[in-house]
Structures are given as C-alpha cells and as structure tokens.
Amino acid sequence: MRIGRTLPPAATPIYLKDIFSGLKGLIRGSKEINRFESELKDHYKVKHCFLVSSGKAALTIILKALHELYPERNEVLIPAFTCYSVPSAIIKAGLKVKLCDINPETLDFDFEQLRKIISLSKTMNNKNSILAIIPTHLFGLPADVDQVRKIKDDDKISIIEDAAQAMGGTLKRKKIGTFGDIGFFSLGRGKAFSTIEGGIILTNNNSMADDITSQMKRLPAYSVLEILKLVIVSFLLSIFMRPALFWFPKSIPFLKLGQTLFEPGFPLKKISSFQAGLTKNWLVRLKEMNSIRKQKSNFFFECLKKNNNLASSMIRQNKNNFFLRFPLKIYDKQVFERILSKSEKSGLGIMSAYPNSINHIRELEYFFEGKNYPEAYRISKQLLTLPVHDFISLSDYLKIKKLICIESRH
C-alpha cells in the first residue's frame, strides 16, 4: 500500500465554500433546484431540463420514457467500448443491449458497421427493434452525432447523446449535449462538474419531455438521512480528494475507487436542493476547470506528438477540446503493464480506460455468445488514461512525462 502523495485519476475539486452554498440551497429547497434548471435551459437553449440522482439514472429514465412511446422496440445500440454505466442503465430500464464495434482512432462507432446493423434490423421480420442509438463523447472526445443521424434513417429511432464525460465541451461552435434528440450529463465525482452525484437531462422534444415528466413524478426524493450522507461525503471529498491525502481512501477496499463495475442495481431519485446548491456559479467554475484540463492535455500532447504510435489521430484531431482523462494508446502489453505498475507505486494517477469490451462483461457474455467486436476488445487492452485535473503540479506532470517517454522507448 502506498502512503504519500497520490493523484486521483480524475477529480473535480469541491471546496468548503461550495458546501456552504449547498447548505444554503438545502434551506431554499425547490427554489434552488428551479434556479439550476433555469440556468441550464438558458445556457443550452433547450425547452426542457430534468435533474436526477446520477448520469445512469438520467439514461435509465430517458430509456423508460422512450419505451413508453415505442413499446414494440426494446434494443439500445451502443459502442462496444464504453463506460459500464451505459449497459447498466439499459438493463435497469428493462431493455436489451445491442453493440456496434468502434473506430479505434476516434473511439466512436465504426460507421460502416453501424450502417449494416441498422439496415439488417429493418429487414428482419419487417420490424425494427432498435429503440435508440447512443453516441458517446468518451473522455470528452466529441462523437459524430450528425453522422449517426444521417445513417439511422428511421424517425422512431431516437438519438440519445451520452455527454456524461463532456459537460462544457463544444463542437463546431455548438454545445455538446444538444446534438441528439435528447442528451444527458453526469455530475458524479470526477466528472467535468460535480455535485457528488447527479444527472442532467436536456431536450427540445415535447413528446419525450412529457413522458419524462411522467417518469419524474414516480421518482422518490432524497431522504433526510441520504442528504446528510451527501453532506458528509462532500466534506470528506473536499479533504481526501487532495493528492496529499488521496492515498487513504484509495487504500480502503470497500470504497472500490478506480474500479470499473457493472452495477444495474443503482437508485433512481430526483436531485436534492443540497446538490443544486453546490452548483452556485457552475458555469464560471466549469469553464475554469475545463480550461485547466485543456491546458494540461496540451502539455501531454506536445510531449507525445512526435510519437505517432502514442499520440493517435483521436488526440491530434481534438487537441482544442478538453479531455476528462487524456487517452493514450500503448500497443506493447509489457510496456502497458509496467507503466501501470510504476504509476501505482509512485501515485501518478495513470489507469487503464475500461478493462474489457462490453460483450465480455461477465453478466452480459451470454447475450453476445458467438459475436466479436475486435477493435473494442483490442482498445480495452491498449488504452491508458493520464490525469489532467486541477490537482496536478508541474512536478507530477514531469514525472508522468518521464515515465511515459522512458517506457515507450523500450
């Protein structure tokens, strides 16, 4: 066990002044929630906004609402390499996960395969079972949502934009989260902006909004004890998320920090006024944090740009955007393992992206028996991520740079 300065792989600072704003929000009650909703609608130029307990909850509620609109459809098409929270939400909504392989240079869909999957789904029994397609802005890398729209050619297939890791990002001067029929963000720990836990749903589609409103009426609010727990966790995060102390919670096994888990048993709740209160001056703070992430991502880009194997086109094409974590391809398995091992010993916050492609999640393997998604599987064994958050010092950056550059020459 390491004791000493340890970088979180991803972090969104929460300060005491933010917690006090949260406590003030708790006193203001629903007015605070309405204030945050109004600010989001104004900033993103959308008619409808809903606030819930997590990004997973947001996606689940969206899917439940869509399934009520189109009950004959029960498949949700996602990239075969993505955050495990996405299939967790699909299963939670009582629907089926359908996979498409990825382009390893963009981490987006393999659009040729996507076209074939959609075409095939239209010919089988003359019925299309696809309810929605979920393009994902993984680590802040913009997905090509417009290309998905061109391909799908079916008005009953909804595009759900997974912007959980990309809040504050833009593409072609348009805000990420507003390209799809409906979009969602996560406000969890380590996301672009955090309220400890939380999720945002945005849409201009009135029919979807009506069904989501019905879903929202069924959701419970946080209990007094649950809000108290959030307050306590916010204080603990404000202390232990700092590198000088992060080694302590990281060393506690039951906290499962840094682990990628498939857990469809998560709760669905409305956001609390304490969480809404944590968002005071959220837009200014979000811009400042993303500016820092962009600056530190560019440090790594400059360091690696001469090595085409490491600085792949997914980085070069998006160097003007922020990354939530800086993605790095390491093709040699031994180098990959050495970097992870040395980072763990030195507390540098380097970690693998996701441990496997979605079809190899133990609980889902049965549904994909005989099917392969080779690029998704390959990238799961090659992709490391580097931390780019506020807490990284110049000394940390130089140590990470040295480790990557030395190991990549071996």
N, C-alpha and C positions, 0 to 999 in steps of 0.2 A: 504494500500500500504506500502510495506517495503522500508525503506530508510536506507542504510548501506551495509556492505559487503555482496555480493550476488554472489554465484558461478554459472556460466553458466553450464547447464547440459553436454555440450560438447563444447570444444573450441580448436582452433588451433591458437596460437599466430601469429600475424603479427606485425613486428617491423618497425620502420622508415627506417632502412637500407634496408629492403625488398621492401618498397615502392619506395625508390630511385632506386633500381635495376629495379623495374617495369617501372619507368620513363625512365631509360636508354634503357630498352627493347623497349619502345614506339618509341624512336629515331631510334633504329636499325631496326625496322619494321619486315618484314618477316624473316630476318636472325635470329631473336630471336626465332620465332616460329619453324623454321627449327632446330635450336640448341636443343630446348627442345624435339622435335620429335626424333631427332637422339639419344639423351641421353636415352630416354625411350626405343627405339628399341634395343639399345646396352645392356641396363640393363636387359630387359625382354627377350632378344634373340628372337625377333619377326621380321618378314619382313615388317609388315605394322602397322602404327600408325596414328591415326587421332585425332585432338584436336578440341573440340566444346565447347559450352557455358554452359553446365551442364551435370550431370550424366543422368538426364531424357532425355536430348537432345541426348546424346550418345545412349541410349537404343532405342529411337524412330527411329533414323537414321539406326541403325542395323536392326530393325524390318522392316522398309520400304525397305531396301536393300534385305532382305531375302524374303519378299513378292514378290518382282520383280523376284526373282529366281524361286519361287514356288507360283504363283498367285492362284492356286487352294486351297491353305491352308490358314486358317485365324484364327486359335486358338493358343493362347500362354499360356502354362501351368506353373503356378507359385504356391508357397506355399500360403496357405490361411491366413497365418500370416506373413506379411512382411511390408516394408515401403510402404506408399500410393503412392509414386512416381512411383513405378513399374506399377500398373494398370493405373496410369495417362498416362504413356508413351505408354502403349499398346493401350489405347483408342485414344491417339493423333495420333498413327500410323494407325488408322482406322481398328484395329483388335479386336478380342474377347478375353476376359479374361476367362481362364479355371483354376479351382482351384483343389488343392490336399491338404488334411489335413496334419498336421505336427506331428512329434515326439516331444512331449513336453520336452524331456530330451536333445535334440540336437538343436531344432528349425529348423531342416532340414526336408525334405519330410518324410512322412510316406511311406516308400519304398514299402510296400505290397500294399497300396492303389495306389501308382504311377504305379505299375506293372499292376494292374487291369484296371486303367484308359486307359493306353496305349493299352492294349490288347483289350479292348472294342472298342476303337476308330478305331482299324484296322478292326473290324468285321462289323461295321455299314456301310451299302451300299458299302462295299468293298473299301471304300475310307478313307484315314486318313486325317483328317482336321487339325492335330496339326502341326504347323509351327516350334515351338521352345519350349524348356523347359528351365526355368531359375532357376537354383540352386543359393541360396543367402547366402553369408557369413555375416550373420546378426550380428551386433556389433563387427565384427572381428572373430566370431566363424566360423571355417572352415566347409564348406559344403562338402559332399561326392560326388564330381562331377564324379569320376570314377564309382561309383555305378549307377548314372544316365545313364552313357554311356553303362553300361552292360545291363540295363533294356530296354532302348529305342528301340533297335533292328530295326532301320529304318534310313537309311543314309540321308533321306530327312528331318528328324527332327534335327534341329541344337540345340546345347547346348550353350546358352548364359550365361556366368559366371558373375553373379552380384557381383562384388568385390568393389562396391561403398564405403562400410564401412571398407574395409580391405586392403587398399593400404599399401604395405610394409610387409604384412604377408606371411608366408611360411607354407607349409605342406609337410612332407616327403622330405625336402630339395628342394622342387620345389616352385617357386614363385606363390602365389595366383594371379589369373588373367590370368594364362596361361594354365589352365586345360581344359577349354572348347574349342569349335570350334572358339569362339570369346569371348572376355572379355571386361569389362569396369569398370572404376573408376570414382568417383565423386571428384571434387576439390572444393566443396562448403564449406561454413562456418561450422565449427565443424566436418569436415571430417578429416581423418588421415593427409592429407596435403591440404592446401587451397590456391586458387588463387581468393578468394572472391566468384567466381562462375566459373565453368568449368567442363569439362568432357574429359575422355581419352578412346579411343577405340583401342584395340590391337588384332591382328590376324595374323596367318600364312597362312590362307586360301586365295588363289589368287582370286577365283571367288567372294567370299564375298567382298574382298578388291576392286575389280573392280566396283562392284555395289555401295559400299560405296563412292568410288571416284566420281561416277556419282551423288550420293546424295549430296556430299560436294560441287560440282560445283553449285548446286542450292541454297546453303545457303548464306544469306547476311553476311557481316562483321558488326562488331560493328560500329555505327556512332560515330562522334566526341563527341556528347552530351552524348552518352552511355558510352564512355570511360571516359569522365570527371566525370560522376556519379560513375564509378568504383573507380577512384582515390579518390574521396571524401569519398566514403564508406570505402575504405581501411584505410584512416586516422582516420575516426570515430571508426572503429573496433579496431585499434591499441590503441585507448584511452579507449573506453567504454566496450571492452571485459574484461577488468581487473575487478576482483571482487569488488574493492573499488567503481567502478562506474557502474557496470552492472545493478544495480537496476534501473537506469534511463531509458535506452531503454526498459528494461523488463516491466516497468510500462506504456509504451505507447501502447495503444490497437491496433492501426492500423499496428504496426510492426509485430504483431502476433508471437512473439518469443516463442518458445517452443510448438507451436501448430502443430498438425499433420493434414495436409489438402490434400484433393483430388482435384488437380487443373490441368486438362489436357490442359489448355489454355496457357501453357508456350511457350516462343520463341525458335526457332532453329537458332543458329548462329555459325559461325566459331569463334574460340578463338581469342582474340586480342593480339597484341605484348606486351601490358602492362601486361596482365595476364601471358604471357610466361616469361616476365622479372621478375615477382615475384618469379619464380621458381629457381633463381640462387642458386646453391649448394643444390638443393632439396633433393638429396639422403642422404647427411650428415644430413640435418635437419630432414628429415623423420625418419631416424634411431634413432636420438636423442629423438624425440618426442614419438616414439613408445616404446623406452626403458623406458621412464618415465611412459607411460601408463601401460606397463607390470609390472613395479615395484609397482605402486600404486594398480593395480589389485591384485597383490600377497599379498599386505597388507590386502585387504578385504578378500581374500581367506583364509589367515591364521586366520583372525578374525572369520570367519564363518564356517570353515571346520569341527568343532565339531558338528555343527547343520546340519544334513543331509537334513532336510526339506528345509533349505535355500541354502546351497552350493550343488546344484544338480550336477548330473554327467556331465552336459554340461560344468560346470565350472571345475570340477576335471580333466576331460579328456583334457582340453585345457589350463591348467594353465601356460603352457610355451609359449602361444601366447599372444599378446596384445589384450585388449578389447578397442573399441572406447568408449563404456559405459559398466560398469560392470553389467551384468544381475543378478537379484535376484528374486527368487520366494517367494511370500508372500501368503499363502493359505487362511488366515483369512481376510475376506473383511474389517472388522472393523480395524484390525491392518494395513492393506494396506492403508486405508483412513487416519488413524492417522499419519502414517509415512509421507505421502504426505503433510498433513496439517501442521505438525510441521516443516518439511523441508522448506515449503513455508514461514513460519513465521521467520525461522532462516536463510534463504538464503543458504541452503546446496546443492542445485542443484539436489536433488533426483527427478525423474519424472517417470511417467508410460511410458512403452515402446511405444505401439501404442494403441489407445483407443478401437479398435474393430478388429475383423477378416474382411478380405476383402469383404466377402459376405454381411456384414452389413454396408458397406459404402452406405449412402443414395442414391447416384446417381446410384449405381450398384445393389441394392437389387432386382430390378425387374428381372434381368437376372439369379438370383440364388434362385428364389422363390421355396420353397419345398425342397431345398438342405441344408444340415447342415454339418458343419465342426467343431465338438465339441471340439477337442483339441486346434484348433486355437482360437476359441472363449474363451475357458477356460484360455488359457495362456495370452490372451489380458487383462483379469481381474486379473491376478496374478503377472504379471511381472513388477517389478520396475527396474530402472537402476540408478547406482551410478556414479558420475563424477570421472574420473581418469586422467584428463589433467594436464598440467604444472602448472596451477594457484593454485592448491590445496596445502595448507600449512599443517604442522603437526597438528596444532590446528583444522583445518577443518576436517582432517581425523579422529581425536579423537572424534569430535562432531558427525560425521556421524556414527562412530562405536558405540558410546554410545547410540544414538537414535535407531539404528537397534537392538542392543543387548537387550536393555531395553524393547522395544516394542514387540520383538519376544518372550519374556518370558511370556507375559500377556496371 
